[in-house]
Amino acid sequence: MSVRGVGELLTHPDRARTAQAIRQCVADPAAVTESDIDRAFVMANLPGAQAAFLRLLRVYAGLRGIDRRELLRLQAGMRTIHAPVLVVWGAQDRILPISAAANARVHLPNAGLVIRPQRGHLVFVEEPEMFGQMVAEFVRAPDQVLARSNTALPAPQAPARQFLNQLRAMRLAFIASRLPRRTGVAASAGMLLLFAFQYSRQRQDQGKSPLHDCHPSNCQPKL
């Protein structure tokens, strides 16, 4: 979706795709109601909604995966937030794995973490009453809620490489599930050609600079 034109095609508002996307974001697809789908589809059709989503996506990701520089920038920004923050995470989240929740505890100075064991990415859809009550309590007495939530710790964070590989696999699966067979084959062939071209350019750069193993975005001295 980070590719110009392809992203616009894949994210064009469609109610069936909207329903599929929302159901992938919950542990129990039955928790998603028709009104949830209708509401999301209406929001997807708002003027500028698609363009805003693609701009956000393309800041943090490209064909080569997640931009680590943007992740580091986000983590640095998190450390400047001293207001109370309550993080609510579903343990069955297939969009952002629970192991990544450790970042909230590490980088947010004044945060608490609540883990819902049987929920996915959209906790507020699967447990709207619980979520609403928790938010109301947090607004009334944030310190008390944070004190209770600080006992809920996530599993150890997965290695960065494993996490990035998970995101890449999910992105490719998302694209493949939405493309017609012929279009998918053509897109895959095009991506392979692009990767081959990038690899060829990288090898050329290495030949020109024997002291470095260089790519324009990551140049490291050879040891």
Backbone bond lengths (Angstrom), bond angles and torsions (degrees), N, CA, C in turn:
res aa  C-N    CA-C-N  psi(-1)  N-CA   C-N-CA  omega(-1)  CA-C   N-CA-C  phi
1 M - - - 1.470 - - 1.520 112.56 -
2 S 1.346 117.11 -13.33 1.457 119.12 178.68 1.524 112.04 -77.07
3 V 1.332 117.67 -12.93 1.465 121.74 -179.71 1.521 109.53 -80.13
4 R 1.320 115.51 130.06 1.466 120.47 179.18 1.521 110.20 -59.03
5 G 1.308 116.50 133.35 1.454 121.83 -179.27 1.519 111.61 91.40
6 V 1.334 116.80 -52.27 1.465 120.06 178.31 1.528 109.80 -65.41
7 G 1.338 115.98 -44.71 1.462 119.69 179.43 1.516 112.03 -61.81
8 E 1.328 116.71 -40.50 1.459 120.31 178.95 1.532 111.06 -62.65
9 L 1.334 116.62 -36.40 1.459 120.67 178.99 1.527 110.90 -70.69
10 L 1.324 116.95 -45.10 1.463 121.10 -175.10 1.520 112.68 -69.54
11 T 1.321 117.18 -29.80 1.466 120.25 -175.90 1.522 112.81 -102.76
12 H 1.329 117.57 10.63 1.459 119.57 176.61 1.524 108.82 -61.54
13 P 1.333 118.88 129.06 1.466 121.03 -174.77 1.525 112.80 -54.21
14 D 1.317 115.29 128.49 1.455 123.08 178.63 1.525 106.60 -150.82
15 R 1.321 117.11 126.75 1.460 119.24 -172.93 1.527 112.57 -64.17
16 A 1.328 117.88 -38.41 1.466 120.35 -179.84 1.526 110.63 -64.36
17 R 1.340 116.48 -42.46 1.466 119.30 178.24 1.521 110.92 -68.46
18 T 1.336 116.47 -35.65 1.458 119.84 176.57 1.523 110.62 -60.85
19 A 1.324 116.58 -45.05 1.466 120.72 178.97 1.522 111.21 -61.60
20 Q 1.329 116.09 -43.24 1.460 119.89 -179.52 1.527 110.93 -64.52
21 A 1.327 116.57 -41.83 1.455 120.27 -178.68 1.529 111.53 -64.23
22 I 1.332 117.02 -43.45 1.464 120.17 -179.59 1.525 110.78 -65.03
23 R 1.324 116.90 -41.39 1.466 119.67 -178.35 1.529 111.95 -67.56
24 Q 1.331 116.57 -25.52 1.456 119.12 174.95 1.524 111.96 -74.03
25 C 1.323 116.35 -15.00 1.459 120.89 -176.84 1.520 113.39 -94.33
26 V 1.328 117.34 4.45 1.459 120.63 -179.79 1.521 109.03 -126.73
27 A 1.340 116.00 155.03 1.462 119.90 177.36 1.521 111.19 -74.53
28 D 1.328 116.18 -33.51 1.461 121.95 -179.80 1.524 109.26 -118.76
29 P 1.338 118.36 101.96 1.474 120.48 -178.15 1.519 113.39 -56.88
30 A 1.334 117.59 -25.25 1.458 120.21 -179.87 1.522 112.04 -66.61
31 A 1.341 116.63 -16.75 1.464 120.05 179.56 1.525 111.69 -72.49
32 V 1.328 117.83 -17.07 1.463 122.15 -179.40 1.519 108.84 -85.69
33 T 1.310 116.80 120.10 1.461 121.75 -179.79 1.525 110.35 -94.22
34 E 1.317 115.05 166.23 1.464 120.04 177.27 1.533 110.21 -62.64
35 S 1.340 116.44 -34.99 1.469 118.63 178.73 1.523 110.71 -67.45
36 D 1.345 118.54 -33.79 1.464 121.31 174.70 1.530 110.24 -60.91
37 I 1.317 115.67 -44.38 1.467 120.31 -179.49 1.521 110.59 -66.08
38 D 1.335 116.30 -44.68 1.467 119.99 179.13 1.526 110.88 -59.50
39 R 1.334 116.22 -43.45 1.465 120.02 -178.71 1.532 110.45 -63.48
40 A 1.323 116.84 -44.04 1.465 120.39 -179.89 1.525 111.23 -65.91
41 F 1.335 116.63 -37.53 1.464 120.22 -179.88 1.521 110.94 -67.77
42 V 1.335 116.68 -39.41 1.465 120.23 176.39 1.536 110.20 -62.09
43 M 1.326 116.74 -43.53 1.465 120.10 179.49 1.526 110.91 -64.61
44 A 1.337 117.57 -37.78 1.462 120.91 179.67 1.519 111.97 -65.05
45 N 1.338 117.12 -24.50 1.459 121.43 -179.22 1.524 113.23 -92.87
46 L 1.326 117.86 -0.72 1.460 119.46 177.90 1.526 110.43 -63.03
47 P 1.329 118.05 145.72 1.470 120.38 179.74 1.526 111.27 -56.55
48 G 1.319 115.78 126.22 1.465 121.05 176.97 1.518 114.68 86.32
49 A 1.345 118.85 -5.93 1.466 120.88 -176.04 1.532 111.49 -64.86
50 Q 1.316 117.25 -47.13 1.458 120.31 -179.22 1.524 111.10 -63.71
51 A 1.331 116.80 -44.35 1.464 120.40 -179.51 1.525 111.02 -63.70
52 A 1.342 117.02 -38.71 1.462 120.29 179.81 1.525 110.60 -65.53
53 F 1.340 117.11 -42.60 1.464 120.43 178.57 1.524 111.05 -61.42
54 L 1.328 117.47 -45.11 1.458 120.49 -178.26 1.528 111.69 -67.73
55 R 1.338 117.21 -35.98 1.470 119.11 176.50 1.521 110.31 -62.86
56 L 1.329 115.96 -43.59 1.464 120.32 179.15 1.528 110.15 -62.57
57 L 1.316 116.73 -47.21 1.460 121.07 -179.50 1.522 111.34 -58.40
58 R 1.322 116.83 -44.70 1.462 120.76 -173.40 1.521 113.19 -75.12
59 V 1.330 117.06 -15.10 1.459 119.19 172.89 1.525 110.07 -70.72
60 Y 1.310 116.93 -38.45 1.456 121.05 -171.22 1.525 114.19 -101.77
61 A 1.324 118.44 -10.68 1.461 119.22 -175.38 1.519 110.69 -147.77
62 G 1.330 114.61 155.80 1.451 122.26 175.91 1.511 108.80 -148.73
63 L 1.333 117.41 -167.68 1.452 120.65 -179.77 1.521 112.20 -61.32
64 R 1.318 116.62 -28.93 1.467 120.54 -178.50 1.523 112.20 -85.54
65 G 1.343 117.57 0.03 1.456 120.11 177.51 1.521 112.35 112.41
66 I 1.332 114.82 -158.69 1.456 121.41 -178.77 1.529 110.13 -70.59
67 D 1.325 116.13 138.04 1.459 121.86 177.06 1.531 108.75 -80.46
68 R 1.313 117.13 106.89 1.459 120.96 -175.72 1.527 111.89 -65.12
69 R 1.317 116.36 -29.84 1.469 118.60 178.52 1.523 110.87 -62.88
70 E 1.340 116.52 -37.45 1.462 119.37 177.96 1.524 111.06 -69.53
71 L 1.335 117.07 -36.42 1.459 119.20 177.07 1.520 111.22 -63.52
72 L 1.321 116.96 -42.00 1.465 120.53 177.93 1.529 110.85 -64.67
73 R 1.337 115.99 -37.82 1.464 119.22 178.03 1.525 110.60 -64.25
74 L 1.335 116.43 -41.09 1.457 120.14 178.02 1.529 111.41 -63.36
75 Q 1.318 115.94 -43.24 1.461 119.23 179.98 1.522 111.18 -63.32
76 A 1.327 116.83 -39.08 1.465 119.77 176.80 1.522 110.73 -64.15
77 G 1.325 117.50 -38.53 1.456 121.03 177.85 1.514 112.14 -67.59
78 M 1.334 117.05 -35.85 1.459 120.28 178.61 1.524 111.35 -60.65
79 R 1.326 116.63 -35.29 1.467 119.92 -177.46 1.526 112.67 -69.44
80 T 1.322 117.07 -13.10 1.467 120.13 178.83 1.529 112.37 -92.57
81 I 1.328 118.03 -3.38 1.471 122.14 -177.85 1.522 108.74 -92.51
82 H 1.329 116.60 105.22 1.463 120.82 -178.02 1.525 112.39 -101.54
83 A 1.307 117.95 -2.78 1.462 120.95 174.71 1.529 109.16 -68.76
84 P 1.323 118.17 153.00 1.464 119.98 176.66 1.534 110.96 -60.65
85 V 1.319 115.64 136.03 1.462 121.59 -179.47 1.528 108.51 -132.04
86 L 1.321 115.85 127.64 1.455 120.88 175.95 1.530 108.73 -108.50
87 V 1.313 116.45 119.19 1.464 122.27 -179.91 1.519 108.19 -102.98
88 V 1.328 116.69 123.60 1.461 122.30 179.27 1.527 107.46 -114.91
89 W 1.336 117.66 121.51 1.464 121.63 -171.15 1.520 110.27 -132.19
90 G 1.330 116.40 136.94 1.455 121.51 174.60 1.522 111.10 -87.26
91 A 1.313 117.02 128.83 1.466 120.80 -177.57 1.527 112.26 -65.67
92 Q 1.345 117.46 -22.06 1.462 121.61 179.99 1.533 112.04 -97.97
93 D 1.313 116.57 22.02 1.465 122.08 -178.67 1.524 110.09 -64.02
94 R 1.344 116.55 119.68 1.463 121.25 177.87 1.523 112.30 -97.70
95 I 1.332 116.83 -3.19 1.461 120.62 177.88 1.523 110.01 -91.72
96 L 1.326 115.70 -51.91 1.463 121.96 173.80 1.523 107.58 -126.05
97 P 1.331 118.35 112.28 1.459 120.26 -174.23 1.523 112.55 -63.53
98 I 1.325 115.55 153.27 1.451 121.53 -176.95 1.523 111.36 -59.64
99 S 1.325 118.22 -27.31 1.462 120.14 179.28 1.521 111.82 -60.22
100 A 1.332 117.12 -28.73 1.462 120.48 -179.71 1.517 112.74 -73.50
101 A 1.339 117.08 -14.27 1.464 119.86 -179.98 1.518 112.00 -63.99
102 A 1.326 117.02 -20.03 1.461 119.59 178.42 1.523 111.48 -59.89
103 N 1.335 117.30 -27.25 1.466 120.26 178.64 1.518 111.65 -60.07
104 A 1.328 116.56 -34.61 1.467 119.77 179.48 1.528 110.22 -63.58
105 R 1.326 116.33 -41.66 1.454 119.97 -178.99 1.523 111.80 -71.68
106 V 1.342 116.27 -32.77 1.471 120.39 -175.96 1.516 111.92 -78.43
107 H 1.334 117.29 -41.79 1.459 120.74 -168.94 1.528 114.77 -102.46
108 L 1.318 119.06 -20.64 1.467 120.56 177.36 1.528 108.85 -91.89
109 P 1.335 117.88 119.44 1.468 120.65 -174.37 1.518 114.50 -63.90
110 N 1.342 118.49 -29.94 1.463 120.54 -172.51 1.528 109.01 -135.51
111 A 1.339 115.67 65.65 1.464 120.22 -173.85 1.517 111.09 -126.22
112 G 1.312 114.98 151.48 1.454 122.69 171.28 1.508 109.38 -122.25
113 L 1.312 116.12 154.32 1.458 120.89 -176.19 1.520 109.90 -126.02
114 V 1.327 115.63 126.70 1.464 122.38 175.71 1.526 107.43 -115.31
115 I 1.323 117.31 125.17 1.455 122.35 -179.49 1.522 109.19 -109.86
116 R 1.312 116.16 126.27 1.470 121.98 176.37 1.529 107.62 -100.43
117 P 1.339 118.57 109.66 1.471 122.19 -168.11 1.526 115.14 -59.45
118 Q 1.319 118.35 -38.95 1.468 121.24 -172.57 1.520 112.58 -105.92
119 R 1.330 117.81 25.61 1.465 120.85 -177.13 1.519 110.78 -119.70
120 G 1.351 113.81 163.17 1.455 119.97 -179.25 1.514 112.51 -106.34
121 H 1.340 115.82 -143.23 1.464 121.86 -173.86 1.526 112.03 -70.81
122 L 1.317 117.08 -34.24 1.468 121.52 -176.23 1.523 109.86 -104.49
123 V 1.310 116.41 73.90 1.465 121.16 -178.75 1.526 110.30 -58.91
124 F 1.319 117.52 -39.48 1.461 121.11 -176.52 1.527 112.71 -67.96
125 V 1.339 117.45 -19.26 1.469 121.06 174.87 1.524 110.35 -82.80
126 E 1.333 116.50 -39.98 1.464 120.59 -177.13 1.526 112.29 -78.60
127 E 1.332 117.16 -31.13 1.466 121.00 -179.63 1.526 110.30 -133.68
128 P 1.316 118.41 66.02 1.464 120.60 -174.07 1.523 113.50 -62.46
129 E 1.323 118.05 -39.74 1.462 119.79 -178.63 1.525 111.22 -68.29
130 M 1.328 116.63 -46.66 1.454 120.24 178.12 1.516 111.21 -60.12
131 F 1.345 115.43 -44.19 1.457 119.79 -177.76 1.524 110.79 -64.22
132 G 1.320 116.83 -45.01 1.460 120.15 179.21 1.518 112.41 -61.28
133 Q 1.322 115.91 -42.10 1.468 119.49 179.00 1.523 111.15 -65.49
134 M 1.340 116.94 -39.23 1.458 120.22 -179.96 1.528 111.20 -65.46
135 V 1.320 116.65 -41.68 1.466 120.32 178.20 1.525 110.38 -63.60
136 A 1.325 117.03 -42.84 1.464 120.25 179.65 1.526 111.11 -62.17
137 E 1.332 117.04 -42.21 1.460 120.21 178.11 1.521 111.28 -65.18
138 F 1.311 116.02 -39.10 1.470 120.44 -179.52 1.524 111.23 -65.20
139 V 1.321 116.76 -39.85 1.464 120.43 179.18 1.533 110.55 -65.80
140 R 1.342 116.58 -39.04 1.463 120.55 -179.06 1.531 112.30 -72.58
141 A 1.333 117.00 -41.97 1.473 119.92 -174.93 1.525 109.34 -144.45
142 P 1.325 117.35 74.90 1.474 119.92 -174.38 1.525 113.49 -60.95
143 D 1.332 117.59 -40.49 1.463 119.32 -177.21 1.523 111.51 -63.75
144 Q 1.315 116.85 -39.46 1.461 120.18 179.94 1.523 111.14 -66.52
145 V 1.324 116.48 -42.20 1.465 119.85 179.67 1.526 110.32 -65.98
146 L 1.334 117.60 -41.06 1.456 120.26 179.14 1.524 111.03 -64.27
147 A 1.318 116.68 -38.93 1.465 120.01 179.35 1.522 111.17 -61.23
148 R 1.329 117.00 -38.11 1.466 120.18 178.80 1.524 111.41 -73.61
149 S 1.320 116.63 -37.63 1.461 120.10 -174.34 1.515 112.73 -77.50
150 N 1.326 117.87 -20.62 1.461 119.76 -176.40 1.517 113.71 -65.54
151 T 1.323 117.78 -11.71 1.463 119.79 177.74 1.526 112.10 -82.60
152 A 1.329 117.37 -11.67 1.466 121.21 -178.04 1.519 109.31 -92.33
153 L 1.318 117.04 104.28 1.459 121.68 -177.32 1.526 110.39 -108.15
154 P 1.337 118.07 141.46 1.462 120.51 178.72 1.517 111.30 -77.87
155 A 1.312 115.84 172.52 1.452 120.83 173.47 1.527 108.93 -66.39
156 P 1.335 118.13 159.24 1.465 120.15 178.98 1.513 111.10 -53.65
157 Q 1.318 116.02 142.66 1.457 120.60 -176.19 1.519 110.83 -68.20
158 A 1.326 115.60 135.83 1.457 119.83 178.19 1.520 109.65 -68.49
159 P 1.345 117.44 152.48 1.462 120.03 176.40 1.519 110.90 -55.52
160 A 1.323 115.78 148.02 1.469 120.58 -176.69 1.524 111.39 -57.11
161 R 1.342 117.40 -41.22 1.462 119.64 -179.03 1.516 110.98 -62.23
162 Q 1.335 117.43 -43.66 1.457 120.64 179.38 1.522 110.99 -62.70
163 F 1.333 116.66 -41.39 1.456 121.10 -179.54 1.526 110.42 -63.55
164 L 1.341 117.44 -44.04 1.459 120.81 179.70 1.526 110.54 -65.51
165 N 1.333 117.41 -38.30 1.457 119.92 177.92 1.521 111.14 -64.09
166 Q 1.342 117.00 -37.60 1.455 120.23 177.11 1.523 110.62 -62.22
167 L 1.333 116.06 -43.31 1.460 119.74 -179.56 1.529 110.98 -64.79
168 R 1.335 116.83 -40.95 1.458 119.72 178.92 1.523 110.70 -63.05
169 A 1.335 116.69 -44.89 1.465 120.26 -179.48 1.522 111.04 -62.08
170 M 1.353 116.52 -41.22 1.462 120.11 179.06 1.516 110.84 -65.09
171 R 1.346 116.36 -39.10 1.462 119.27 -179.28 1.526 110.63 -64.83
172 L 1.343 116.92 -44.25 1.455 120.12 179.98 1.523 111.24 -65.43
173 A 1.344 116.44 -39.36 1.459 119.42 178.16 1.516 111.34 -64.76
174 F 1.343 116.31 -38.63 1.462 121.13 179.11 1.528 109.97 -62.14
175 I 1.335 116.28 -44.94 1.462 120.33 -179.32 1.529 110.38 -65.62
176 A 1.337 116.13 -45.84 1.465 120.17 -176.59 1.518 111.67 -62.14
177 S 1.328 116.83 -34.97 1.466 119.95 -177.08 1.513 112.73 -71.43
178 R 1.331 117.81 -13.66 1.461 120.75 -174.27 1.530 113.39 -112.74
179 L 1.324 117.07 -2.85 1.449 119.65 -178.98 1.528 111.23 -102.35
180 P 1.353 117.83 139.72 1.458 119.34 169.97 1.530 109.95 -58.69
181 R 1.324 117.94 157.11 1.469 121.65 -173.83 1.526 111.92 -55.51
182 R 1.349 117.26 -50.69 1.469 119.46 -177.13 1.518 111.05 -64.43
183 T 1.334 115.83 -41.57 1.463 119.06 179.49 1.518 110.44 -63.58
184 G 1.337 116.57 -39.53 1.463 120.48 179.52 1.511 111.72 -62.96
185 V 1.339 117.06 -42.67 1.462 120.84 178.68 1.526 110.34 -62.77
186 A 1.333 116.09 -44.86 1.461 119.98 -179.71 1.523 110.91 -63.91
187 A 1.340 116.81 -41.81 1.458 119.90 179.49 1.524 110.91 -64.79
188 S 1.339 117.21 -40.56 1.460 120.66 179.29 1.522 110.63 -63.11
189 A 1.346 115.92 -43.09 1.465 119.28 178.87 1.524 110.88 -62.56
190 G 1.335 115.84 -41.14 1.461 119.13 178.77 1.514 112.41 -63.61
191 M 1.336 117.09 -40.44 1.451 120.38 178.73 1.525 111.42 -65.89
192 L 1.342 117.11 -38.88 1.461 120.30 177.62 1.521 111.01 -63.02
193 L 1.325 116.09 -41.25 1.467 119.52 177.37 1.528 111.08 -63.21
194 L 1.334 116.25 -40.89 1.452 120.18 179.47 1.520 110.77 -63.98
195 F 1.336 116.99 -44.64 1.462 120.19 178.83 1.525 111.28 -63.53
196 A 1.354 116.36 -38.47 1.460 120.13 178.32 1.525 110.54 -63.80
197 F 1.339 115.79 -40.25 1.469 119.66 178.33 1.518 110.79 -64.25
198 Q 1.361 116.64 -43.75 1.456 119.58 179.17 1.522 111.29 -62.82
199 Y 1.350 116.01 -40.04 1.463 119.58 179.36 1.526 110.80 -64.08
200 S 1.337 115.83 -41.66 1.461 120.04 178.79 1.522 111.43 -61.80
201 R 1.355 116.36 -43.49 1.459 119.84 178.28 1.520 111.08 -63.28
202 Q 1.330 116.09 -38.34 1.457 119.54 -179.64 1.523 110.21 -64.49
203 R 1.338 116.81 -42.44 1.463 119.83 179.04 1.517 111.00 -64.19
204 Q 1.320 117.13 -36.59 1.456 120.20 176.80 1.522 111.03 -64.02
205 D 1.335 116.21 -42.68 1.454 120.05 178.17 1.523 111.35 -62.10
206 Q 1.318 116.75 -38.17 1.448 120.27 179.01 1.527 110.69 -64.78
207 G 1.332 115.53 -38.31 1.453 119.16 179.35 1.514 112.47 -66.60
208 K 1.337 116.91 -33.37 1.456 120.04 179.96 1.511 112.43 -76.24
209 S 1.345 117.84 -25.92 1.452 121.66 -176.47 1.523 109.82 -126.71
210 P 1.353 119.25 84.69 1.444 122.10 -173.20 1.516 114.02 -65.30
211 L 1.329 118.56 -15.92 1.452 120.73 -177.91 1.504 112.92 -91.24
212 H 1.320 116.46 -5.40 1.458 119.43 -176.41 1.518 111.14 -135.12
213 D 1.312 114.10 147.68 1.465 121.38 170.56 1.509 105.92 -103.10
214 C 1.336 116.53 92.33 1.469 120.45 -163.82 1.512 112.74 -110.53
215 H 1.284 112.48 142.43 1.453 123.20 162.18 1.523 104.43 -133.75
216 P 1.319 120.00 145.98 1.464 120.52 -176.50 1.517 114.21 -50.70
217 S 1.354 118.66 -31.11 1.455 119.63 -177.12 1.521 113.04 -97.44
218 N 1.350 117.71 -5.53 1.454 119.04 -177.04 1.509 108.82 -157.66
219 C 1.293 117.98 94.60 1.456 123.09 -176.96 1.525 109.09 -108.72
220 Q 1.335 116.19 115.42 1.453 121.60 -177.49 1.520 109.44 -122.68
221 P 1.337 117.93 137.37 1.466 119.82 176.79 1.525 111.12 -62.96
222 K 1.317 115.79 142.81 1.459 119.67 172.94 1.505 109.76 -75.99
223 L 1.336 117.18 136.79 1.461 121.81 179.24 1.529 109.42 -104.93
